[in-house]
Amino acid sequence: MANFESSLNRFLDYISLHGTGSADTYDAYKRDVHRFLNYLEQQHIASFENVTKETVAEYITYLRSGKLTGMKISNASYARNLSALKSFYRYLNRYENVEANPVRLFHASSIKRKLPEYLTFDQMETLLNHFDLTKNIDIRNRCMIEVMYACGLRVSECANLKISDIDLTNRYLTVLGKESKERMVPFYPRCASLLKQYVQVVRPQFMGKQAEHDICFVNQRGKPISSRAIQMICEKAGEDACLELHVHPHMIRHSFATHLLDNGADLRIVQELLGHENLQTTQIYTHVTQDRLDKVIEKAHPNSKTNQKGV
């Protein structure tokens, strides 16, 4: 299995280097692909070129039956496993001269997606306005959350944002998203003012004698702030602002998209701003808006409170 393991390690290095997923995605892909490679070894298959669609079908049957994991897996877990294998084979085809791709013919079961959580506009303003802007640490924290909300950034995009990516004059960021895809996102004047204060006044104080590294958001020792630290800051901010929600960075990204659509933004523009490759990924936010409108009608319309038959 040495060659299989080497390919897996190179694949993991690739997705880590290109930032194609979160740490959780990395761990899941590692686990799921390793399970598949173990199965190939048990079947005495020594080359990727010898893996057929029948091999994959048998593996999926064993996987879904629970014989490989000790319990039957859900549709969501199956979809994640299949996604991992498809990503792995795309890598093999592109970079390791493997011609076969027996996984591409398989499709995941249809899964009803959970509607994303988001903050209302008033809740978002409450979150942002609770910071004490006489304190450097609060200026930084408010600035991070404001930038994520203004530009719809993923937490990793916020953590990796560089000073050189920010155009304060023209008010836009150059964002390096998944699979190293670059997009330009404008931001509003209030965000520009806060960014200017942080970058020109607060950040130099945090940097001190630390060598310049161009990462925008830093801790109080001048080192780049981590995604986990940003998550913790968001959680604490939600608690301090007395919001009865577990606030996390992706909720802020969801809020960005939902608020744009609520105010008439074109779906394809929102897709571009979010860096979504597929429009269907963005369409989930239209369901959020529709779900909210349905609840308003159900609660407020007088006829919703009666059990009238149609006439």
N, C-alpha and C positions, 0 to 999 in steps of 0.2 A: 504493500500500500504506500510505499515511500513516494512514488511518483504522484499518486493521488494527493497525498498530504502536501507535497511541494506545491502542486497546483492550487490547492485550497489556501495555503499560506500566501501565495502570490495574489490570489483573488482578494483575500482579506486586506492585504497591503494596498491593493488597488482601490477598494471602496473606502478605506481609511484615508488614503492620500487625496482622493477626489471628493471626499465629503458627500458621498451619495446617500448617507443615512445617519441616523442618530446612533449613540452608543448601544441603545437597546436593539436597534436593527442589526448592528454589527454582531452582537452576541447571538441573536436569533439566527442570522444567516450562518454563522460559524457552527452552531449546534445542528441546524437542519441539514446543511450540506455534509457535515461530518457523519451524520446518521446515514445519509444516502451512500457515502463512500464506504462505510462499514458494511452496508448491505451488498455493495458490489464485490467487496472482498470475500464475503461469505458465499457469494455465487461464483467465486473463482474467475471473476472478470478482471483482467489485468490492464485493459486499455479503454479509454473513453470511446474509441472508434468501435468497440465491440458492444457498447450499450445500445440496445434497440428500444423501440417504443414498447415492445412486449416486456422488456426488462423493467421499464419505468412503470408500466401498468401493474405488473406484479408487485413492485415496490409500494405503489400507492395503495393497492389492496391490503397489503400487510400493515401499512401505516395506519390506514383508516380503521382497520379491524382492532387495533390496539395491541397486536402481537409484537410490535417493535417498541412501543412506549409503555406498555403495561395497562393502557386504558384507551378506549375509543376517543378519537380527537374530534373536535368541533369543526364546522365548516370554516370558521375563521382561522383556526390553526392549520387546517389543510390548505387554505388559500395562502397563508404565510409560507408554508413549506414549499408550495409550488412556485411562489414568487421568488424564493431563495434559489431554487434549482434553475429557474429561467434566467435569473441574473447571472448565476454561475456559468451556465452554458453560453450565454451571450459573451461573457468574458473569454471563455475557452475558444469560441469561434473567432473572436476578434484578435486575441493576443497569443494564443497557444497553438494555433494551426490545427485545431480540431474541426473537422468538416461536419460531422454528424451533430444534429440537435434533436434528439428524440423527445425532448420535453415540450417543444413548441406546440405540439398538437393537443396538449392537455389544457383544460380550462377549469378554473375554480367554480364552485357552486355560487349561485347568486346570493349575496349577503346584504341584508337590509342594513344600511349604514346608520349609525347613531348620529343624530343631529349634533353639531358642535356647540359647545357652551360658549357664550359670549357675554360681555358686559353691555348694558344699555348705555346710551350716550351720557346720561346723568351719572350712572355708576362710574363710568370712565373718568368723567370730570372730577368726581369725588375722590377717586383714587389718585389722580394727578395733583389735585389741589391740596392734599393733606400734607405734602412735604414742606419742610421748613427751609426756604431758600436762602436763609442766612447761614446755613451750614453746608460746608463743601460736600460732605457725604450725601446729603439730601439732594443737592444740585446734581451730583452724578447719577443718583438713583432715579430721580425724576427724569433726567435727560435720557437715560437708557429706556425707560418705559415709554416716554413720549416718542422717541425715535421708532420703537417697535410698533407703536400705535399709528404714528404718522405715515409709516412706510410699509407696514404689514410684514415685518421681518420675522423670520424664524429665529429661535434663540441662538442657534449656532451662527447665523448671519450677523446677529448683533454682537456676539462675542468676538467674531473675526473681522468686524468692520475696522477699516484703516482710516487714519487721518487723510491720507491721499485719496480715499474714495469719496470724500465729502467736498462738495462744491457749495460753499456758503453763499457765494455771490448769486448764483443762479438757482440755488435751493434744490439740489438733487443729490442722491446717493448713487454710487455705482456698486451694485450688490453682486457678489459671487455666490450663486445658489447651488442647488444640487447638480451633480455631474458637471461642475465648473461652468455652469451656464450663467452668463452675465446679463444683468438687467439694470436699467436706470429708473429710479423711483423719485419723483419730486416730493417735497415736503412743504408744509405751510409756514408762514412767517413766525408764529410763536415758537415752533420747533427750531427754526433757524436761530432765533434769539437765544434760546436756551443752549443750543449746541455751541454757539459762539462763546457764551459765558463759560461753559464747561471746558472747551478746548483751549481757550486763550487764558483763562484765569485759574480754574480748579485743577485741570490735568497737570500743568507744569508744577504745581505744588505737590501733587502726588508723585510725580516722576522724580523729583529731587535730583540726586546724582545718578539715577538709573540710566543706563545707556538707551538711547532712543530706538524704539522697535516699530513705531508707526501704528500699533494697535490703538484704537481710539479709547475704549473703555478699560480702565486699569483699576487695580486695588490701591489701597493707601500706601503700598510699598512700590508702586509704579509698575507692577507686573500685570500682564494681560489678565483680565477677569475671566473666569471660567463660565461655561454654560450652567453648571450646577449652582454657582454663586448667583447668577442672574435669576434662576428659578427660586432660590431661597429669598432673594430680595423681593420678588413679585409676591410670594406667599406672605411675607411679613408686611408688605405694603397693604395687601388686602385686609389683613387682620387689623393693622393700625388705623385703616380708614373705616373700620367697622362694617365692612361688606360681608354679608352672610354667604360668601362664596369662597371656594378654594381657588384663588387667583393663580394662574400659571401663565408662562409666556405665550403658549399657543392660544390661550383664551384671548389674549390681547390681539394676536394676529386674526383670530376669528372675528373679533369686534371690528377691526379695520375693514374687513371684507363685508360684513353684514351692514355696517353703517354706510358704506359707499353704495351698496345696492338699495338700501332703504331710501337713499336720497337721489336715486335715479341714475346711478352710474351704469354704463354698458357692461354686460357680463364679460365680454371679451377683453375689455380694458382692465377689469378687475383680474381676469386670468393672467394678463401680461404683468400687472403690478405684483401679483403674488408669486410669479415665476412658475405657474402650473403648466406642465407640458400638455395635459389633457383638459379640455373644457369641462368634461364630466366631473372632474375633481372640484372645479369651481362652482358647479351647479348646485352642490350641496347647500350653499349659502342661500340660494333662492328658496330652498325648502325651509330654511330657518325663518326667512321673512314670511313665507306663506303660513307656516305653523303659528307664528306670532299673530298674524292677521286673523286666522281661524279662531284663536283663543279670544281675541278682542270681540269678534262678532258673537261668539258663543256667550260671552259674559255680558255684553252691552246691548245687543239688538233685542228689542222687546219680543219679537216673534220666536227667538231662540228659547224663551222661557215657557212657551206654550207647546202643547202636543197637538198641533193642528194638522189635519190631513190636507193634502193638496186639493185645489178646486179647479 
